[in-house]
Amino acid sequence: MAENESENPKKPISVYDILAILIEQLSAVAWQKLGLQHDPVTGTLSTDLVEAKVAIDVTANLVQQLESQLDEEDKRRVQSLVRDLRINYVQKSQGTSS
């Protein structure tokens, strides 16, 4: 085991790694609050647009902080994520379904 550790030395987690994790988690919460994914605790679909907006806004802010560290493909992926969340929020706010 010691040989494996020397071949793959551990490095400290960066703030950018944390941002990526937070973006993933907050976007999942946003989808749940939009009523588009089941709540993992209750197993139900419910909509809370106030909380969805907070989750989407914070996700967008985290993406802005992380973008400078991403390659073009990952940058497009996270920008698309925020765009899709915002589009679905507007549709839900207006009472239209996708």
C-alpha positions in Angstrom: 0.0 0.0 0.0 2.9 2.4 0.7 4.1 2.0 -2.8 0.7 3.0 -4.2 0.7 6.1 -2.0 4.1 7.1 -3.3 3.1 6.6 -6.9 -0.1 8.7 -6.4 0.8 11.3 -3.8 -2.1 12.9 -2.1 -2.6 16.6 -2.7 -4.8 19.0 -0.7 -8.3 19.6 -2.0 -8.5 23.0 -3.7 -11.2 25.5 -3.3 -12.1 24.8 -7.0 -12.7 21.2 -6.2 -15.1 22.3 -3.4 -16.8 24.7 -5.8 -17.4 21.9 -8.3 -18.9 19.7 -5.5 -21.1 22.6 -4.3 -22.3 23.3 -7.9 -23.3 19.7 -8.3 -25.1 19.5 -5.0 -26.9 22.8 -5.3 -28.0 22.1 -8.9 -29.5 18.8 -7.7 -31.4 20.7 -5.0 -32.6 23.3 -7.6 -34.0 20.5 -9.8 -35.8 19.0 -6.8 -37.2 22.4 -5.7 -38.4 23.0 -9.3 -40.4 19.8 -8.9 -38.5 18.1 -11.7 -36.7 15.5 -9.6 -37.8 13.5 -6.6 -36.7 14.5 -3.2 -34.3 11.8 -2.1 -35.6 12.0 1.5 -39.3 11.9 0.9 -39.4 10.3 -2.5 -42.0 12.9 -3.6 -42.1 15.6 -6.2 -42.8 19.0 -4.7 -42.3 22.6 -6.0 -40.8 25.5 -4.0 -40.0 28.2 -6.4 -38.6 30.6 -3.8 -36.0 28.0 -2.7 -35.4 26.9 -6.3 -34.5 30.5 -7.2 -32.0 30.8 -4.3 -30.4 27.5 -5.4 -30.2 28.6 -9.0 -28.8 32.0 -8.2 -26.1 30.6 -5.9 -25.2 27.9 -8.4 -24.8 30.6 -11.1 -22.5 32.6 -8.7 -20.4 29.5 -7.9 -20.1 28.8 -11.7 -18.8 32.3 -12.2 -16.1 31.7 -9.6 -15.1 28.3 -11.1 -15.1 29.2 -14.8 -11.6 30.5 -15.0 -10.3 27.1 -13.9 -12.2 25.1 -16.5 -11.4 23.9 -20.0 -13.8 25.0 -22.7 -15.9 21.8 -22.6 -16.5 21.9 -18.9 -17.2 25.6 -19.1 -19.9 25.0 -21.7 -21.3 22.2 -19.5 -21.7 24.3 -16.4 -23.0 27.3 -18.4 -25.6 24.9 -20.0 -26.5 23.7 -16.5 -27.3 27.2 -15.3 -29.1 28.1 -18.5 -31.3 24.9 -18.2 -32.1 25.6 -14.6 -33.1 29.2 -15.4 -35.3 28.2 -18.4 -37.1 25.6 -16.2 -37.5 28.2 -13.4 -39.1 30.6 -15.8 -41.4 27.9 -17.2 -42.5 26.8 -13.8 -43.0 30.4 -12.7 -45.3 31.0 -15.6 -47.2 27.8 -15.0 -46.0 26.2 -18.3 -44.6 22.7 -18.5 -41.6 21.6 -20.6 
